[in-house]
């Protein structure tokens, strides 16, 4: 024992050394735990999350990539990306879908979901398209948005954009999932078309292929073996169309035009847009869709005349083939689309080009 140092002071020094060592060890354990879970402490002592950098969205190859499913963040890896404060997690399925998804190995019912995901049904948000033939038409009821023939989306209710902006904040990372990956891909296309940053949206695929550790089972069985769905477990967001305000559209009609009515337009030196139609023609059907949409969106009036009638009028001098769109000014045809023309061909396949062509001759 060193000279002049009382024995009790030596015991206290050893005790403080042990306490200091233990305290340092505990602090290191806490710091390591916080680092592992992505937590740090701010200046005011409050914990905050350290967010790991996400890989940029990248499509898988093959059919899954065509659906829009991400290569890096998908059913196999999503568990590593759950619980982020900078993200929202949405499952786009319906509680019960009218589509027959059992025919492709799925389930028309929402049989389960990944913990942390909330549910809002894509078929209520926008038009469902491109379903496998074996699934059927699927849901065809009211939607917040309608998919147009040119790939754009039209809001059907005054609240449509607000609902989307509230559910899918632009300042958040957005993780999308559904049953097989179809609805989530459609949702991403809608968001991107409406101005969202595609680099912040991940289509993580389908729950039917998820084998992670965060399953919430909704499909259950009773004691006697009957199947039921515990939908009360689902964090479901309903869209009640009865409480929404439909957008009022001053819709101009597409008016059928008879031979006498056409001849009267000529004699009265009238002006107008005359669509020459023909049933059973795929191109005519496409043009008909464009014209219906332009009529509604731009409040433009069109006259529609069947080819069988048009060829009995002076239209035959300007329109050798159907379908066509003729511009009448002061009782005379001043322009007409030619179905056999390489120059006019693209207009038959693009609504914007059609609108641009009309705008050359008429005020829209």
The 8 nearest C-alpha neighbors of each residue, nearest first, counted from 0:
[[1, 2, 4, 6, 9, 5, 3, 10],
 [2, 0, 4, 3, 5, 6, 9, 8],
 [1, 3, 4, 0, 5, 6, 9, 8],
 [2, 4, 5, 1, 0, 6, 8, 9],
 [5, 3, 2, 1, 6, 8, 9, 0],
 [4, 6, 8, 7, 3, 9, 2, 1],
 [5, 7, 9, 8, 4, 10, 0, 11],
 [6, 8, 10, 9, 5, 11, 4, 12],
 [9, 7, 11, 10, 6, 5, 12, 4],
 [10, 8, 12, 6, 11, 7, 13, 5],
 [9, 11, 7, 13, 8, 12, 14, 6],
 [12, 10, 14, 8, 9, 13, 15, 7],
 [13, 11, 9, 15, 14, 10, 16, 8],
 [14, 12, 16, 10, 11, 15, 17, 9],
 [15, 13, 11, 17, 16, 12, 18, 10],
 [14, 16, 18, 12, 17, 13, 19, 11],
 [17, 15, 13, 19, 14, 18, 20, 12],
 [16, 18, 20, 14, 15, 19, 21, 13],
 [17, 19, 15, 21, 20, 16, 22, 14],
 [20, 18, 22, 16, 17, 21, 15, 23],
 [19, 21, 17, 23, 18, 22, 16, 24],
 [20, 22, 24, 18, 23, 19, 25, 17],
 [23, 21, 19, 25, 24, 20, 18, 26],
 [22, 24, 26, 20, 25, 21, 19, 27],
 [25, 23, 21, 27, 22, 26, 20, 28],
 [26, 24, 28, 22, 27, 23, 21, 29],
 [25, 27, 23, 29, 24, 28, 30, 22],
 [26, 28, 30, 24, 25, 29, 31, 23],
 [27, 29, 25, 31, 26, 30, 32, 24],
 [30, 28, 32, 26, 31, 27, 33, 25],
 [31, 29, 27, 33, 32, 28, 26, 34],
 [30, 32, 34, 28, 29, 33, 27, 35],
 [31, 33, 35, 29, 34, 30, 28, 36],
 [34, 32, 38, 30, 36, 35, 31, 37],
 [33, 35, 37, 31, 32, 36, 38, 30],
 [36, 34, 32, 33, 37, 31, 38, 30],
 [35, 37, 33, 34, 38, 32, 48, 49],
 [38, 36, 49, 34, 35, 48, 33, 50],
 [39, 37, 48, 33, 47, 49, 36, 34],
 [38, 40, 47, 46, 33, 48, 41, 49],
 [41, 39, 46, 45, 44, 47, 42, 38],
 [40, 42, 44, 43, 45, 46, 39, 47],
 [43, 41, 44, 40, 45, 46, 39, 47],
 [42, 44, 41, 45, 40, 46, 47, 39],
 [43, 45, 41, 42, 40, 46, 39, 47],
 [46, 44, 41, 40, 43, 47, 42, 39],
 [47, 45, 40, 39, 41, 38, 44, 48],
 [48, 46, 39, 38, 40, 45, 49, 41],
 [47, 49, 38, 37, 50, 39, 46, 84],
 [48, 50, 37, 38, 51, 47, 39, 34],
 [51, 49, 48, 52, 37, 83, 85, 84],
 [50, 52, 53, 49, 37, 80, 48, 83],
 [51, 53, 50, 54, 55, 49, 80, 85],
 [54, 52, 55, 51, 56, 50, 80, 72],
 [53, 55, 56, 52, 71, 72, 57, 198],
 [54, 56, 198, 57, 53, 199, 71, 201],
 [57, 55, 198, 201, 69, 54, 58, 200],
 [58, 56, 69, 70, 55, 59, 71, 54],
 [59, 57, 69, 64, 70, 68, 67, 60],
 [58, 60, 64, 70, 69, 63, 68, 57],
 [59, 61, 64, 58, 63, 62, 65, 70],
 [62, 60, 64, 63, 65, 59, 66, 58],
 [61, 63, 65, 64, 66, 60, 59, 67],
 [64, 62, 66, 65, 61, 68, 59, 67],
 [63, 65, 59, 67, 60, 58, 66, 68],
 [66, 64, 62, 67, 63, 61, 68, 60],
 [65, 67, 63, 64, 184, 181, 68, 180],
 [66, 68, 64, 184, 65, 58, 202, 69],
 [69, 67, 202, 204, 64, 63, 203, 66],
 [68, 70, 58, 57, 59, 202, 72, 71],
 [69, 71, 59, 58, 57, 72, 68, 73],
 [72, 70, 69, 73, 57, 54, 76, 56],
 [73, 71, 76, 69, 77, 203, 70, 201],
 [72, 74, 203, 76, 75, 77, 204, 69],
 [73, 75, 209, 77, 76, 203, 204, 208],
 [76, 74, 73, 77, 209, 211, 210, 72],
 [75, 77, 73, 78, 72, 74, 79, 71],
 [76, 78, 80, 79, 73, 74, 72, 75],
 [77, 79, 80, 81, 76, 211, 213, 212],
 [80, 78, 77, 76, 81, 72, 82, 75],
 [81, 79, 77, 78, 82, 83, 76, 72],
 [82, 80, 78, 83, 79, 77, 115, 114],
 [81, 83, 84, 80, 115, 86, 85, 79],
 [84, 82, 85, 86, 81, 80, 50, 87],
 [83, 85, 86, 82, 48, 87, 50, 171],
 [86, 84, 83, 171, 172, 87, 50, 170],
 [87, 85, 172, 171, 83, 84, 173, 88],
 [88, 86, 173, 174, 172, 89, 171, 85],
 [87, 89, 116, 174, 117, 173, 175, 115],
 [90, 88, 117, 175, 116, 118, 91, 176],
 [89, 91, 176, 118, 177, 92, 117, 175],
 [92, 90, 120, 121, 177, 119, 118, 182],
 [93, 91, 120, 177, 90, 121, 94, 178],
 [92, 94, 120, 95, 96, 109, 91, 108],
 [93, 95, 109, 108, 96, 92, 230, 120],
 [96, 94, 108, 93, 107, 109, 97, 92],
 [95, 97, 107, 98, 93, 108, 94, 137],
 [98, 96, 137, 138, 99, 95, 107, 136],
 [99, 97, 137, 134, 96, 100, 135, 107],
 [98, 100, 134, 101, 102, 107, 97, 135],
 [101, 99, 105, 102, 107, 106, 134, 103],
 [100, 102, 105, 104, 106, 103, 99, 107],
 [103, 101, 100, 104, 99, 133, 134, 105],
 [104, 102, 101, 100, 105, 134, 133, 99],
 [103, 105, 101, 102, 100, 106, 207, 179],
 [106, 104, 101, 100, 103, 207, 107, 178],
 [105, 107, 101, 108, 100, 110, 104, 109],
 [106, 108, 96, 100, 95, 99, 98, 101],
 [109, 107, 95, 106, 94, 110, 96, 93],
 [108, 110, 94, 111, 95, 93, 92, 107],
 [111, 109, 218, 217, 108, 216, 228, 106],
 [112, 110, 217, 216, 215, 109, 218, 214],
 [113, 111, 215, 214, 114, 206, 216, 116],
 [112, 114, 214, 213, 116, 215, 115, 111],
 [113, 115, 213, 116, 214, 215, 112, 81],
 [114, 116, 113, 117, 88, 82, 81, 213],
 [117, 115, 88, 89, 114, 113, 90, 118],
 [116, 118, 89, 234, 90, 88, 235, 115],
 [119, 117, 90, 235, 89, 91, 234, 236],
 [118, 120, 236, 91, 235, 90, 121, 237],
 [119, 121, 91, 93, 92, 122, 123, 118],
 [120, 122, 124, 91, 123, 182, 125, 119],
 [123, 121, 124, 120, 125, 127, 138, 126],
 [124, 122, 142, 121, 120, 125, 143, 141],
 [123, 125, 143, 121, 142, 122, 144, 120],
 [126, 124, 144, 142, 145, 122, 143, 123],
 [125, 127, 145, 146, 128, 122, 142, 144],
 [128, 126, 122, 125, 129, 138, 137, 130],
 [129, 127, 130, 126, 185, 136, 146, 137],
 [128, 130, 131, 127, 132, 181, 136, 185],
 [129, 131, 128, 132, 134, 135, 136, 127],
 [132, 130, 133, 134, 129, 135, 103, 136],
 [131, 133, 135, 134, 130, 136, 129, 99],
 [134, 132, 131, 135, 102, 99, 103, 100],
 [135, 133, 99, 98, 131, 132, 100, 102],
 [136, 134, 132, 133, 137, 98, 99, 131],
 [135, 137, 98, 138, 134, 130, 139, 132],
 [138, 136, 98, 97, 135, 139, 96, 134],
 [137, 139, 97, 140, 122, 136, 98, 96],
 [138, 140, 137, 141, 136, 126, 127, 122],
 [139, 141, 138, 142, 123, 122, 126, 137],
 [142, 140, 123, 139, 143, 240, 125, 124],
 [143, 141, 123, 124, 125, 144, 140, 126],
 [142, 144, 124, 159, 155, 125, 154, 156],
 [145, 143, 154, 125, 153, 142, 155, 152],
 [146, 144, 153, 126, 152, 125, 147, 154],
 [145, 147, 152, 126, 151, 150, 144, 153],
 [148, 146, 151, 150, 149, 152, 145, 153],
 [147, 149, 150, 146, 289, 288, 151, 350],
 [150, 148, 147, 151, 350, 349, 351, 146],
 [151, 149, 147, 148, 146, 152, 192, 189],
 [150, 152, 147, 149, 146, 192, 153, 148],
 [153, 151, 146, 145, 147, 144, 154, 150],
 [152, 154, 145, 144, 155, 146, 151, 147],
 [155, 153, 144, 156, 159, 143, 145, 152],
 [154, 156, 144, 143, 246, 245, 153, 159],
 [157, 155, 245, 246, 159, 158, 244, 154],
 [156, 158, 246, 244, 159, 245, 155, 243],
 [157, 159, 161, 156, 160, 162, 243, 244],
 [160, 158, 156, 143, 162, 161, 157, 154],
 [161, 159, 163, 162, 158, 164, 154, 157],
 [160, 162, 164, 158, 163, 159, 165, 157],
 [161, 163, 165, 159, 160, 164, 158, 166],
 [164, 162, 160, 166, 165, 161, 167, 159],
 [163, 165, 161, 167, 168, 162, 166, 160],
 [166, 164, 162, 163, 167, 168, 161, 160],
 [165, 167, 163, 164, 168, 162, 87, 161],
 [166, 168, 164, 165, 163, 169, 173, 87],
 [169, 167, 164, 170, 171, 165, 166, 163],
 [170, 168, 171, 195, 167, 164, 196, 172],
 [169, 171, 168, 172, 85, 199, 167, 86],
 [172, 170, 86, 85, 169, 168, 173, 87],
 [171, 173, 86, 199, 200, 85, 87, 174],
 [174, 172, 200, 87, 86, 171, 199, 201],
 [173, 175, 88, 201, 200, 202, 87, 89],
 [176, 174, 202, 89, 183, 203, 90, 201],
 [175, 177, 90, 183, 204, 203, 205, 202],
 [178, 176, 205, 91, 90, 92, 180, 183],
 [179, 177, 205, 206, 207, 180, 92, 176],
 [178, 180, 205, 181, 177, 204, 207, 206],
 [181, 179, 204, 205, 183, 177, 182, 178],
 [180, 182, 184, 183, 66, 179, 185, 177],
 [183, 181, 185, 184, 180, 177, 186, 91],
 [182, 184, 186, 176, 175, 185, 180, 181],
 [185, 183, 67, 187, 181, 182, 186, 66],
 [186, 184, 182, 188, 183, 187, 189, 181],
 [187, 185, 183, 189, 184, 188, 182, 190],
 [186, 188, 190, 184, 189, 185, 191, 183],
 [189, 187, 185, 191, 186, 190, 192, 184],
 [190, 188, 186, 192, 187, 191, 193, 185],
 [189, 191, 193, 187, 195, 192, 188, 186],
 [190, 192, 195, 194, 188, 193, 189, 197],
 [191, 193, 189, 190, 194, 188, 151, 195],
 [194, 192, 190, 191, 195, 189, 152, 151],
 [193, 195, 191, 192, 190, 196, 197, 189],
 [194, 196, 191, 190, 197, 193, 169, 192],
 [197, 195, 198, 199, 191, 194, 200, 169],
 [196, 198, 200, 199, 191, 195, 187, 56],
 [199, 197, 196, 200, 56, 55, 201, 172],
 [198, 200, 172, 197, 196, 173, 201, 171],
 [201, 199, 173, 197, 198, 174, 172, 202],
 [202, 200, 174, 203, 175, 56, 173, 69],
 [203, 201, 175, 68, 204, 69, 183, 184],
 [202, 204, 73, 176, 68, 72, 69, 201],
 [205, 203, 180, 68, 176, 202, 73, 74],
 [204, 206, 179, 178, 180, 177, 207, 176],
 [205, 207, 178, 209, 208, 177, 112, 179],
 [206, 208, 205, 178, 209, 179, 105, 106],
 [207, 209, 206, 205, 74, 210, 179, 204],
 [210, 208, 74, 206, 207, 211, 75, 205],
 [211, 209, 208, 212, 75, 74, 214, 206],
 [212, 210, 213, 209, 78, 214, 75, 74],
 [211, 213, 214, 210, 78, 113, 114, 209],
 [214, 212, 114, 113, 211, 215, 78, 112],
 [215, 213, 113, 112, 212, 114, 216, 211],
 [214, 216, 112, 111, 113, 114, 217, 213],
 [215, 217, 111, 218, 214, 110, 112, 219],
 [218, 216, 111, 110, 229, 228, 219, 215],
 [217, 219, 228, 110, 216, 227, 111, 229],
 [220, 218, 227, 226, 228, 217, 221, 229],
 [221, 219, 226, 225, 224, 227, 222, 218],
 [220, 222, 224, 225, 223, 226, 219, 227],
 [221, 223, 224, 220, 225, 226, 219, 227],
 [222, 224, 221, 225, 220, 226, 227, 219],
 [225, 223, 221, 220, 222, 226, 219, 227],
 [226, 224, 220, 221, 223, 227, 222, 219],
 [227, 225, 220, 219, 221, 224, 218, 228],
 [226, 228, 219, 220, 218, 229, 225, 221],
 [227, 229, 218, 217, 230, 219, 110, 226],
 [230, 228, 217, 231, 232, 218, 227, 219],
 [229, 231, 232, 233, 228, 217, 94, 109],
 [230, 232, 229, 233, 234, 228, 217, 235],
 [231, 233, 230, 229, 234, 217, 215, 216],
 [232, 234, 230, 235, 231, 118, 117, 217],
 [235, 233, 117, 118, 232, 236, 116, 231],
 [234, 236, 118, 233, 119, 117, 237, 94],
 [237, 235, 119, 118, 238, 234, 117, 120],
 [236, 238, 239, 235, 119, 120, 118, 123],
 [239, 237, 240, 236, 123, 119, 120, 124],
 [240, 238, 241, 242, 237, 243, 123, 236],
 [239, 241, 243, 242, 238, 141, 244, 142],
 [242, 240, 239, 243, 244, 238, 245, 141],
 [241, 243, 240, 239, 244, 238, 245, 158],
 [244, 242, 240, 241, 245, 156, 158, 239],
 [243, 245, 156, 157, 246, 242, 158, 240],
 [246, 244, 156, 155, 247, 157, 243, 158],
 [245, 247, 156, 157, 155, 248, 244, 154],
 [248, 246, 245, 249, 156, 244, 250, 155],
 [249, 247, 250, 246, 295, 296, 298, 251],
 [248, 250, 298, 251, 247, 295, 296, 297],
 [251, 249, 295, 248, 298, 252, 294, 296],
 [250, 252, 300, 298, 299, 294, 295, 249],
 [251, 253, 300, 254, 250, 301, 294, 299],
 [252, 254, 301, 302, 300, 303, 255, 251],
 [255, 253, 302, 252, 303, 301, 256, 300],
 [254, 256, 303, 302, 304, 253, 257, 305],
 [257, 255, 304, 303, 302, 260, 254, 261],
 [256, 258, 260, 259, 261, 255, 304, 308],
 [257, 259, 261, 260, 262, 308, 256, 312],
 [260, 258, 262, 261, 257, 263, 256, 264],
 [261, 259, 263, 257, 258, 262, 256, 264],
 [262, 260, 264, 258, 263, 259, 257, 256],
 [263, 261, 265, 259, 264, 260, 258, 266],
 [262, 264, 266, 260, 265, 261, 267, 259],
 [265, 263, 269, 261, 267, 262, 266, 268],
 [266, 264, 330, 262, 268, 263, 267, 269],
 [265, 267, 263, 268, 264, 262, 330, 269],
 [266, 268, 264, 269, 265, 263, 330, 329],
 [330, 269, 267, 329, 265, 266, 264, 270],
 [268, 270, 329, 330, 264, 267, 265, 328],
 [271, 269, 328, 327, 329, 330, 268, 272],
 [272, 270, 327, 326, 273, 328, 269, 301],
 [271, 273, 326, 301, 325, 302, 327, 274],
 [274, 272, 302, 325, 324, 303, 301, 275],
 [275, 273, 324, 303, 323, 302, 276, 304],
 [274, 276, 304, 323, 322, 305, 306, 324],
 [277, 275, 305, 322, 306, 304, 283, 274],
 [278, 276, 305, 306, 280, 283, 322, 279],
 [277, 279, 280, 276, 283, 284, 305, 281],
 [278, 280, 281, 277, 284, 283, 282, 276],
 [281, 279, 283, 282, 278, 284, 277, 322],
 [280, 282, 284, 283, 285, 279, 278, 286],
 [283, 281, 285, 284, 280, 286, 347, 322],
 [282, 284, 286, 280, 322, 285, 281, 287],
 [283, 285, 287, 281, 282, 286, 280, 288],
 [286, 284, 282, 288, 287, 283, 281, 289],
 [287, 285, 289, 283, 288, 284, 290, 282],
 [286, 288, 284, 290, 285, 289, 283, 291],
 [289, 287, 291, 285, 286, 290, 292, 284],
 [290, 288, 286, 292, 287, 291, 350, 293],
 [289, 291, 293, 287, 292, 288, 294, 286],
 [292, 290, 294, 288, 289, 293, 287, 295],
 [291, 293, 295, 289, 294, 290, 296, 288],
 [294, 292, 290, 296, 295, 297, 291, 289],
 [293, 295, 299, 298, 291, 292, 297, 251],
 [296, 294, 250, 292, 298, 293, 297, 251],
 [295, 297, 293, 294, 298, 292, 250, 248],
 [296, 298, 299, 293, 294, 295, 363, 250],
 [299, 297, 251, 294, 250, 295, 296, 249],
 [300, 298, 294, 297, 251, 301, 293, 363],
 [299, 301, 251, 252, 253, 294, 298, 302],
 [302, 300, 253, 272, 273, 254, 303, 299],
 [301, 303, 273, 254, 253, 255, 256, 274],
 [302, 304, 255, 274, 256, 273, 254, 275],
 [305, 303, 275, 256, 255, 276, 274, 309],
 [304, 306, 276, 307, 308, 275, 277, 309],
 [307, 305, 309, 308, 277, 275, 276, 310],
 [306, 308, 305, 309, 310, 311, 277, 304],
 [309, 307, 306, 311, 305, 310, 258, 304],
 [308, 310, 306, 311, 312, 307, 314, 305],
 [311, 309, 315, 312, 308, 307, 306, 314],
 [312, 310, 309, 308, 315, 313, 307, 258],
 [313, 311, 314, 309, 310, 315, 258, 308],
 [312, 314, 315, 316, 311, 310, 317, 309],
 [313, 315, 312, 316, 317, 309, 318, 310],
 [316, 314, 310, 318, 313, 317, 319, 312],
 [317, 315, 314, 313, 318, 319, 312, 310],
 [316, 318, 314, 315, 319, 335, 332, 313],
 [319, 317, 315, 320, 314, 316, 337, 335],
 [318, 320, 315, 317, 321, 316, 337, 338],
 [321, 319, 318, 338, 322, 337, 339, 323],
 [322, 320, 323, 338, 275, 306, 276, 277],
 [321, 323, 276, 283, 275, 320, 277, 338],
 [324, 322, 275, 336, 321, 274, 337, 325],
 [323, 325, 274, 336, 335, 273, 275, 326],
 [324, 326, 335, 273, 334, 272, 327, 274],
 [325, 327, 272, 334, 332, 333, 335, 271],
 [328, 326, 332, 270, 271, 331, 330, 333],
 [327, 329, 270, 331, 330, 332, 269, 333],
 [328, 330, 268, 269, 270, 331, 327, 265],
 [268, 329, 331, 265, 269, 328, 327, 264],
 [332, 330, 327, 328, 329, 333, 265, 268],
 [333, 331, 327, 326, 334, 328, 325, 330],
 [332, 334, 326, 327, 331, 328, 335, 325],
 [335, 333, 326, 332, 325, 336, 327, 360],
 [336, 334, 325, 324, 326, 337, 323, 317],
 [335, 337, 323, 324, 343, 338, 325, 334],
 [336, 338, 340, 339, 343, 323, 335, 318],
 [337, 339, 340, 320, 321, 336, 322, 344],
 [340, 338, 337, 341, 320, 344, 343, 319],
 [339, 341, 343, 342, 337, 338, 344, 336],
 [342, 340, 344, 343, 339, 345, 338, 337],
 [341, 343, 340, 344, 345, 346, 337, 339],
 [342, 344, 340, 346, 341, 345, 337, 336],
 [343, 345, 341, 346, 347, 342, 340, 338],
 [346, 344, 347, 348, 343, 349, 342, 352],
 [347, 345, 353, 352, 349, 348, 344, 343],
 [346, 348, 345, 344, 349, 286, 353, 282],
 [349, 347, 346, 345, 350, 344, 285, 286],
 [350, 348, 352, 346, 351, 347, 353, 345],
 [349, 351, 353, 352, 289, 354, 149, 348],
 [350, 352, 354, 353, 349, 355, 149, 346],
 [353, 351, 355, 346, 349, 354, 350, 356],
 [352, 354, 350, 356, 346, 351, 355, 357],
 [353, 355, 351, 357, 356, 352, 358, 350],
 [356, 354, 352, 358, 353, 357, 351, 359],
 [355, 357, 353, 358, 354, 359, 352, 360],
 [358, 356, 354, 359, 355, 360, 361, 353],
 [357, 359, 355, 361, 360, 356, 362, 363],
 [360, 358, 357, 356, 361, 355, 362, 354],
 [359, 361, 358, 357, 362, 326, 356, 334],
 [362, 360, 358, 357, 359, 363, 326, 272],
 [361, 363, 358, 360, 359, 357, 299, 297],
 [362, 358, 361, 297, 299, 357, 298, 354]]
